[in-house]
Amino acid sequence: MLVVDDEPLIAEAHRAYTEKVPGFEVVGVAHTARDAMAALRAGPVDLVLLDLNLPDKHGLEVARALRAAGSGTDVLAVTSARDVATVRQAVALGVTHYLLKPFTFAAFRDKLDRYARYRSQLPGTGEVAAQHEIDRAFATLRGSPHDSLPKGLDEHTLDLVLGVLRDLAAPAGLSAAEVAARIGASRVTARRYLEHLADAGRVIRNPRYGSPGRPEVEYRPA
């Protein structure tokens, strides 16, 4: 990923966010459109985290230059611009995601996770076997209203739960009670988040045997 933002502190924050997501590497940071284009010409970049309010040129002009050059680099726009004209223009230029500032790490990570799954479903070469593979890839990338959190759940706690599971050193999972103890919540609360993540396919449920009675359920990252 190439990080592009005119504010150095924000650019470094975005770099830090990216480096916390497995599978992503920051290959450079640029603060102007000119520097961004130079970095894109210097070497391969899969994804640009692109601020739209750059001092020398609008960020969408960078996206337009990429398309005009026939580049396959994808763009994740990060901006406070909410006007419909800008959003439509971003879609027309093939912007992969449009993320409004300010955003949480959970929202940011969700965009990158979706992008990674999309790339794995549509590799750079070969052919797709059927229409449903294309539909699945687009659904993964764009998401749907069903991906929003149910009432009573919040992104911050969801991020804590995911963080606990991703920090596991062993492949074995954790129970709801174990997750609850690590995030400082009740077992019922932890289980609601874990079940939501399991239903969304982001974690896997497994029975845990070894004690008398009904087996306990444990959860691990998908």
N, C-alpha and C positions, 0 to 999 in steps of 0.2 A: 504494500500500500504506500502511496504517496500522500502525505498530509499537507494540505494547503489552507492556510489561514493567516490573515494579516496581523493578528495579535500573537506575538511570540509565546505568551503564557498560555493562551488557549491552544495554540498549536502543540505545545509540549504536553498539555493535558490530554489532547486527543492522541498523541503518540503513546502516552502512558496507558490510556484506555485500550488502544489497539494491542499493545504488547501484553496485556492481560488476557487476551483472547487466543487460545491455542490455535495454531495453524496460520496465524497472520504475522507478517513481518513488515516493519516500517523501513522502506528503502530510502526515504528522504523526506525533508520538510521544506516547504517553500512558503514565502510570505507575500509574493506578488504573482500575477498572471504570467509575467515574463519568466520568472524563475521556475514556475510550474511547468511551462512549456519546454524550457531548457532541460529540466529533469526528466520529462517524458521522452524527449529525444535522446537522452543519454543512455537509457537502458529500459528493459521491459518492466512494465508496471501493470498489474492486473486490475487494481482498483484505486481510484483517486477519491480521497475524502476532501471534498471541495467546498470551501466557504464561497458564498456568492458575492459578498461585499469586499472585493479586493480594491486596493488603492489605484491601480493603473488600468483595470479592465473588469467588467462584470464577469463573475465566475462562469455564467452560461456561455460567454464568448470563448472560454477555454474549452467547454464541452463541444461547442460548435466547431472549433478548430480541430478537435480530435476527430469528429465525424467527417469533416471535410478531408482530413488526411487519410481516411480509411482505417483509423485505429480501432482496435477491438477493446481498448481499455474501458472498463466500466467506471461509472461515476456515482458516488454517494454524496448528494448535496446536503450540506449542513448550513442552515441559515435561519434568520429570524423573519425572512420575507414570507408574508402570508397572502399576498395578493394573488388573485386567481390567474392573472396574466402570466406571472412568473412561474406558477405551478404548471400551467398548460405548456408553457415554452419548455420547461424542464422535461415534461413527458414527451414532447415532440422531438427532443434531442436525445431521447433514450436514456435519461437519467434513471439509474437502477432503483435508488431509494431517495426519499426526500425527508430529512430529519430536522424538525424545528428545534431551534435553540430557545431556552435551555433544555437539555435532556438529561435523563438519568443514565448511569452506566448500564442498567438492565435494558433500557430501550436501545442503546447503542449496540450492546452485545447481541441483542435479538436480531438486529439488522445484519450484523456480520455473520451470525450463525445461519441465517436464512441464505445469505449470499454463498456461504461455503457449501451448504447443502445443494443449492441450485447448480453450482459449478460441478459438484460431484455427480449430479444427475445428467448434466449435459456437458460431457468432456469436449475438449477442443477439436477432436477428430472423429471420424466415423459417421454413422447415421443412426437416427432414432428408429426404433422398431415399429412404433405405432403412435397414434394420436394421444393416447392416454399418458404416454411418457412426457410429451410436450406439455399437456395440461397439468401434470403433476409438478413439473419443473416451474411453470409459471405460478402455480398455486403456492409453492414453497417460497418463491421469491417475493410475491406480492402479499401473501397472507390473505386473511379473510376476516369478517366481523367476528367469527367464532374464536379468533385468537385473542380477543380482548379478555381481560381478567374478569372473573365472576365478581359479583357484588360482595364486598367484604374483604377482598384480597387486594394487596397493594404491591407495586413493583419493588419497593425497597426490601420488604420481607421476602419476596420471591427471589430477589438477587442473593439475599443471605442464605436461603435454603440451597440454591444452586451452587453457591460458593462452597458451602460445607461439603456437598457431594463431590464437587470437582477437586477438592483438596485431598480426597482420600488417597492414601499411599498404596492401599491394597485394592484388588478388584472387588472384594466383598462390599456389599452395600451397608446402609444404616437403616435402623428402624425409625419410625416416627418419634418415639421417645428419645432416641439418641440424637436425632436432628434437633428436637425441641431443646434438649439440654445444651446444645452447642450454640443455638441462636438466642437463648433466653426467652423462649415462648412455651406455651402449653403444648401438650402432646396433641390435643384436638386441633389446635391451630396449625401445627407442623403437618399433621396428616392431611388437612384440607389443601395445603399448598402442594404436598407430595402427590396427592391424588390428581390434582389439576395438572401437574406436570406429567404424570403418567398418562392421563387421558390425551394430552397433547403430543405424546410420543417423545417427550424430552428426557424422561427417566423411565427405567424399567423396574417393574415389580417382580420380586422373587420370594417364594416362601422360605422361611428360615426354620429349619428343623433343629432338634437337639434338646428340646425341653418337653415335658409331658403336656398333653392337651393340644389345643389348636395351634398350628404353626404360626409364628409371627411373620409379618410381611416386612421385607427390607427393600430399599430403593437404591439404585445406582444410576449414574448418568447413562443415557442411551448411546 
